[in-house]
Amino acid sequence: MNTPDTTAGPIDLSASPATNAVVTTDTGRQLVGRLHTHDLVLAALALAGPLAATTGYTALLLGFGSGLGTSWTFLVVMVVLLFFAMAYGAMTRSVDRPGAFYSYITAGLGKHVGLGSSFLILASYITIGVGFYGFAGLSLAEYVVRLGGPELPWWLFSLAYWVVVGTLAYFRVDLSAKVLGVLLLLEVVVVTIFDIVSIAGGTRDHGLALAPLNPGTFFDGNVGFALAFAVALFTGFEATAIYREETVRPNKTIPRAAIFVVLIIGLFYAFTAWAFINGLGEENAVALSAESPAGVFFVVATQYGGPILSDIASVLLITSVFAAHLAIQNVSTRYVYSLGVDGILPRALGVPHPRHGSPARASVTVSLTYLIFTGALILFGLTALEIYAWFAGLASFTLILAMVLVSLSAIVYYAFSGRGRTEPQSFSTRIAPTLAFLGLGTIAVLVQLNFGAITGGSPLLNIVMIVCSYVTFAVGIIVAEVLRRRAPHVFNRIGRQ
């Protein structure tokens, strides 16, 4: 790990395959961390929230998405995102600077589109963070009542989450990685036990579920709805590159971690969905999941694993949501930090903490943003479920758009840019970006066409949210043009250059 330089000086960008990329701010400091492949994988998987996904998203997909074809939905998305991860990994090696999606889009599509994408992506993570606070507060409030505690407003529990997440995110990412690792391991163990007992008990009571093994079931139900929620469980793998400054040997570690994350999420959730169907019985799985998407997991867990498994899962659901929150906050913080380093946001936000080496100022800013936005929505009278459904659905759509732009950027970068043409020709640099672009572009169209089913909002609200997404992107492009004309020194630094 490079020792932070404490001398003042201009930004210095350099990288070595064996070490971190050295990115110093105007103060001469840089972020500090020693993350390895397993740390990045854990950070990305924590955002996916294995237990929260199994208890919530999988049941939604069974009940309202592709039904018995839910496992195939995960596998289809996994294949598309494997192509994306290959292109993403190649860009990581070629574009040796921090900023993840933001930097990669800038490298291929230029500074205007790059800044527009950074606005879109940051808004996406802020949006999903706000949505999760609604879900987190409601989940914890209901759990306290089940334990015999008082019925309190859900937002009080959201505030408790906010305090703990904001405190951990203030310090070095190493601390967050340790916390995420422990929680993630516990979640995986519980879901694995659930899978085993569901298959064993369900096969005994209903027979082995064979219909879900038919690829044709992928087209059952609402494919667009299913793809939107399935992709949402994968989008956290941007975390593999967003921590570049805090990663050991990033040119090797990040591409490897991205592939691992996609494979683990796809195979794990596909198998869990099949186990879920076995536990419910393939004749009843869709109807029961649609009837009670929030509770059907615990019904199966209690029936085949006993009250102990259900109780443990209830506790870990709370920690799963917490882990996802922490991962979301960490990613959002590093976008704010990157824009601060570039001078797009106030430069003070791009200064690491002098002792912890963390993006502490950016983290506090993100925490306050979550507090203000969530508080405003509460004052407007939105319920926790409305906040979660509307904003999580919107974030899923916008992050898919961001991945489409990354794929297009990789195509342009390797085909047309001077530096891209000097890179070794390989599947990752030539074929994978095109396949990812076609696959993700198709998913983006299907998600937009089914946006109302995803959010549950009114037609007018859905139009407003989609339009706001494109407007946010356009505002970034306009800001870039203004900077080009009035502050070229800032414009030149767009994309962490």
Secondary structure, DSSP 8 states (H G I E B T S, - for coil): ------S--S--EE--TTS--EE--TTS------B-HHHHHHHHHHHH-HHHIIIIIHHHHHHHSSGGGHHHHHHHHHHHHHHHHHHHHHHHHHS-SS-THHHHHHHHH-HHHHHHHHHHHHHHHHHHHHHHHHHHHHHHHHHHHHTT-----HHHHHHHHHHHHHHHHHS-HHHHHHHHHHHHHHHHHHHHHHHHHHHHHHHHHH----GGGSGGGGGSS-HHHHHHHHHHTTGGGGHHHHTGGGBSSHHHHHHHHHHHHHHHHHHHHHHHHHHHHHHH-TTTHHHHHHH-TTTHHHHHHHHHHHHHHHHHHHHHHHHHHHHHHHHHHHHHHHHHHHHHHHTSS-GGGG---TTT-S-HHHHHHHHHHHHHHHHHHHHTT--HHHHHHHHHHHHHHHHHHHHHHHHHHHHHHHHHSHHHHHS---IIIIIHHHHHHHHHHHHHHHHHHTHHHHH---HHHHHHHHHHHHHHHHHHHHHHHHHHHH-HHHHTTTTT-
